Amino acid sequence: MKYIIKLMSFILLISIFTSCEDEGALVSDFNGKDPFPMIEKGTSEVSQLAYSIYEDYDLHCYYDLEGDEALSSEYGSMRLLSSFTPIKAEEERTIIVLKLIRQMYEFFSDYREMQVYRRMVLLGNTEFSSSVTALYDKYNYNRDFTSYNIQGTQILSNINNSFEYNEFLTKEMLLFTYFNGFFRYHFSVPSEFTSISNGNYRFQRLRTGKFSYLSTSSYNAGAASNGGFVHPWGTYAIVTNPYADWESFVVWIISRPKESRDVYLTTKPKVKAKYDIVIEKMATDYGMDLEALSTKWQSIGI
């Protein structure tokens, strides 16, 4: 009996020691795995920002990775991206981006179910961004963001870019990073929404010999809005990215001030019809008042 009591006491001591040892350890809510590489709280502003985002929002942000290390995750190598060699992001620009990311995750703290991606790698590469990135910037749309669902990782390339810093476009880019995974994998776009622009999506137009709203050198925003689109990304929907049009509407509503959108809502019937569907469904299914969020979003910034 004494032996059993001693054994139980020993087991209890081990349990207490283990609990104390693990107390405060950060483990991802998404997959139960430690982030890879481990997020450490350093003394620099940028490292403390990255750690606080991980600690509070379970988002693993990496800014100082390069080479093969930048293409590794807790699941192994992401060497599908073999056409470029990752370089580190500049610290000054990274601090700005991380501050905006933190504000955004606080902003959407009531909608954590929409946070799908768990890793975000910030890279300095400019060649990783496609030519469309520069085209988006030319027509005042978001840039710097390339999304890959490779073991749940997003890549923000071009952090060391040649564009002048534009807070509005950076914020819009980050909105796409937030919603992308949810709309891509956990959302079915209503048929009444896609039917409004049916026949005008990029692949449909090219298949029937019509010009594409978005080419390698230009974007015809007027014709695209007549077809019911508010963002070049939306024109790519239907075949490989059926969610893209819906996602672009949600981001457009939140990102752009209402006065800048009213001209489309009053003069573009197809845009207005799709807008009404988005507003109603996001409110009914997810409790999101997009216009109220848009008003508050305008005050976010550094």
C-alpha positions in Angstrom: 0.0 0.0 0.0 2.8 2.4 0.9 4.5 1.6 -2.4 1.3 2.5 -4.3 0.9 5.7 -2.4 4.6 6.6 -3.1 4.1 5.7 -6.8 1.0 7.9 -7.1 2.8 10.8 -5.3 5.7 10.4 -7.7 3.4 10.5 -10.7 1.6 13.6 -9.3 4.9 15.4 -8.9 5.9 14.6 -12.5 2.5 15.8 -13.7 2.8 19.1 -11.7 6.4 19.6 -13.0 5.3 19.0 -16.6 2.4 21.4 -16.3 4.6 24.1 -14.9 7.2 23.5 -17.6 4.5 23.8 -20.4 2.6 26.7 -18.8 2.7 29.7 -21.2 4.0 27.6 -24.1 2.4 28.7 -27.3 0.8 26.0 -29.4 -1.2 26.6 -32.6 -4.9 26.5 -32.2 -5.2 25.3 -35.9 -3.2 22.1 -35.9 -1.8 21.5 -32.5 1.8 21.9 -33.9 4.4 24.4 -32.9 5.0 26.9 -35.6 8.0 26.3 -37.8 10.4 27.8 -37.2 9.6 28.6 -33.6 8.4 32.2 -33.0 10.7 33.8 -30.4 10.2 37.0 -28.5 13.3 39.1 -29.1 14.3 42.5 -28.1 13.8 44.3 -31.4 10.5 46.0 -32.3 9.9 43.8 -35.3 10.4 40.5 -33.3 8.1 41.7 -30.5 5.4 42.6 -33.0 5.7 39.1 -34.7 5.5 37.4 -31.3 2.5 39.4 -30.1 0.6 38.6 -33.3 1.3 34.9 -32.7 0.5 35.1 -29.0 -2.8 36.9 -29.5 -4.1 35.7 -32.9 -2.2 32.4 -33.6 -0.8 33.8 -36.8 2.8 32.9 -37.4 4.5 35.8 -39.2 8.0 35.4 -40.6 10.1 38.3 -41.9 13.7 37.1 -41.6 13.7 33.9 -43.5 15.5 33.4 -46.8 16.5 30.6 -49.1 15.2 27.1 -48.4 14.3 28.0 -44.8 11.6 30.4 -46.1 10.1 27.5 -48.1 9.8 25.1 -45.1 6.9 24.6 -42.8 6.0 22.2 -40.0 4.8 19.8 -42.7 8.1 19.9 -44.7 9.5 21.6 -47.7 7.4 23.9 -50.0 9.8 23.4 -52.9 6.9 23.7 -55.3 8.0 27.3 -55.4 11.4 26.5 -57.0 11.5 29.3 -59.5 13.0 31.9 -57.2 15.3 32.2 -54.2 13.5 33.9 -51.2 15.3 37.0 -49.7 14.6 38.7 -46.4 12.1 41.5 -46.0 13.4 44.9 -45.1 12.8 45.5 -41.4 11.5 49.1 -41.7 8.7 48.1 -44.2 8.1 44.9 -42.2 7.3 46.8 -39.0 4.7 48.8 -40.9 3.1 45.7 -42.4 3.1 43.9 -39.0 1.5 46.8 -37.3 -1.3 46.9 -39.9 -1.7 43.1 -39.6 -2.1 43.4 -35.8 -4.7 46.1 -36.2 -6.6 44.1 -38.8 -6.8 40.9 -36.6 -8.0 43.0 -33.7 -10.5 44.6 -36.0 -11.9 41.1 -37.0 -11.5 39.5 -33.6 -15.2 38.7 -33.5 -14.8 36.7 -36.8 -12.0 34.3 -35.9 -13.8 31.5 -37.8 -12.7 33.3 -41.0 -9.0 33.0 -40.2 -7.9 30.0 -42.2 -4.3 30.5 -43.0 -1.9 30.2 -40.0 1.5 31.1 -41.5 2.5 34.3 -43.3 5.9 34.7 -44.8 7.0 38.2 -45.7 9.6 38.2 -48.5 11.7 40.9 -50.2 11.5 39.3 -53.6 10.2 41.5 -56.4 10.5 38.9 -59.1 8.0 36.7 -57.3 5.2 39.1 -58.0 3.6 38.6 -61.4 3.4 41.4 -64.0 -0.3 41.7 -62.9 0.9 43.2 -59.6 2.3 46.2 -61.3 -0.8 46.5 -63.4 -3.0 46.5 -60.3 -0.9 49.2 -58.8 -1.2 51.3 -62.0 -5.0 51.3 -61.7 -5.0 51.8 -58.0 -5.8 48.3 -56.8 -4.1 46.3 -54.1 -0.6 44.8 -54.7 2.2 43.0 -52.9 0.2 39.9 -52.1 0.5 36.4 -53.5 -1.6 33.6 -52.0 -0.6 30.0 -51.9 -2.3 27.3 -49.9 0.8 25.3 -49.4 0.5 23.7 -46.0 -1.6 26.7 -45.0 1.0 29.3 -45.8 0.5 32.8 -47.4 3.3 34.7 -48.9 3.5 38.5 -49.0 6.2 39.2 -51.6 7.7 42.4 -52.8 8.0 43.9 -49.3 11.2 45.5 -50.5 9.4 46.8 -53.5 10.0 49.7 -55.8 6.4 51.0 -55.2 6.2 54.0 -52.9 4.5 53.0 -49.7 0.7 53.4 -50.1 -1.2 52.7 -46.8 -4.6 52.5 -48.5 -3.4 49.8 -51.0 -1.5 47.9 -48.3 -4.6 47.8 -46.1 -6.6 46.5 -49.1 -4.0 43.9 -49.8 -4.2 42.7 -46.2 -8.0 42.4 -46.4 -7.5 40.0 -49.2 -5.1 37.9 -47.1 -7.7 37.7 -44.3 -10.7 36.6 -46.3 -8.9 34.6 -49.0 -8.8 31.2 -47.3 -12.3 31.3 -45.9 -14.0 32.2 -49.2 -11.7 29.8 -51.1 -12.3 26.7 -49.0 -15.4 27.2 -46.8 -17.8 29.2 -48.8 -20.2 28.5 -51.7 -20.9 31.4 -53.9 -24.6 31.9 -54.5 -25.7 31.1 -58.1 -27.8 34.3 -58.2 -24.6 36.3 -57.6 -22.5 34.7 -60.4 -25.5 34.7 -62.8 -25.5 38.5 -62.9 -22.0 38.6 -64.6 -22.4 35.2 -66.4 -20.8 35.4 -69.8 -18.5 38.3 -68.8 -15.9 36.4 -66.7 -12.4 36.4 -68.3 -12.4 32.8 -69.5 -15.9 33.0 -70.8 -15.1 36.1 -72.8 -11.9 34.7 -74.2 -13.6 31.5 -75.2 -16.2 33.4 -77.2 -13.7 35.7 -78.9 -14.4 38.8 -76.8 -11.8 41.1 -75.4 -10.7 40.5 -71.8 -11.2 43.4 -69.4 -7.8 42.7 -68.0 -4.8 42.2 -70.3 -1.1 42.1 -69.7 -0.9 45.9 -70.2 -4.2 47.4 -69.3 -7.5 47.1 -67.4 -10.7 48.5 -68.8 -12.4 49.4 -65.5 -15.4 51.1 -67.2 -16.3 48.0 -69.3 -15.6 45.7 -66.3 -18.0 47.6 -64.0 -20.6 47.5 -66.7 -20.2 43.7 -66.6 -20.7 43.8 -62.8 -17.1 43.8 -61.6 -15.4 46.1 -59.0 -11.9 44.6 -59.1 -9.7 42.9 -61.7 -9.4 39.8 -59.5 -13.2 39.3 -59.7 -13.0 38.8 -63.5 -11.0 35.7 -63.0 -13.8 33.8 -61.3 -15.9 30.9 -62.5 -13.3 28.3 -63.7 -10.4 28.0 -61.2 -11.3 30.7 -58.7 -15.1 30.7 -58.3 -14.8 32.7 -55.0 -12.7 35.5 -56.5 -15.6 37.7 -57.5 -17.4 37.5 -54.2 -14.1 38.0 -52.3 -13.4 41.2 -54.3 -16.8 42.6 -53.5 -16.4 42.0 -49.7 -12.9 43.6 -49.8 -14.1 46.5 -52.0 -17.0 47.3 -49.7 -14.8 47.3 -46.6 -11.8 48.9 -48.1 -13.2 51.7 -50.2 -15.1 54.7 -48.6 -18.8 54.7 -49.4 -18.6 58.0 -51.3 -16.1 56.4 -53.7 -18.4 53.4 -54.2 -21.7 55.3 -54.6 -20.9 56.2 -58.3 -20.9 52.5 -59.1 -23.9 51.7 -57.0 -26.0 54.4 -58.7 -24.8 54.0 -62.3 -23.9 50.3 -62.7 -27.0 48.1 -62.3 -25.0 44.8 -62.2 -22.6 46.1 -59.6 -25.6 47.2 -57.4 -27.4 43.9 -57.9 -24.3 41.9 -56.7 -23.7 44.4 -53.9 -27.2 43.8 -52.5 -26.7 40.1 -52.5 -23.3 40.4 -50.7 -24.6 42.8 -48.1 -27.5 40.6 -47.2 -25.8 37.3 -47.1 -22.8 38.5 -45.1 -25.2 40.0 -42.6 -27.5 37.1 -42.4 -25.0 34.2 -42.4 -22.1 35.8 -40.5 -23.5 38.8 -38.7 -21.2 41.2 -40.6 -22.5 44.6 -41.3 -20.1 45.4 -44.1 -21.0 49.1 -44.4 -20.4 49.6 -40.7 -17.1 47.7 -40.9 -16.1 49.9 -43.8 -16.7 53.1 -41.8 -14.5 51.8 -39.0 -11.9 50.4 -41.3 -11.1 53.9 -42.7 -9.6 54.9 -39.3 -7.1 52.0 -39.3 -3.6 53.1 -40.0 -0.1 53.8 -38.8 
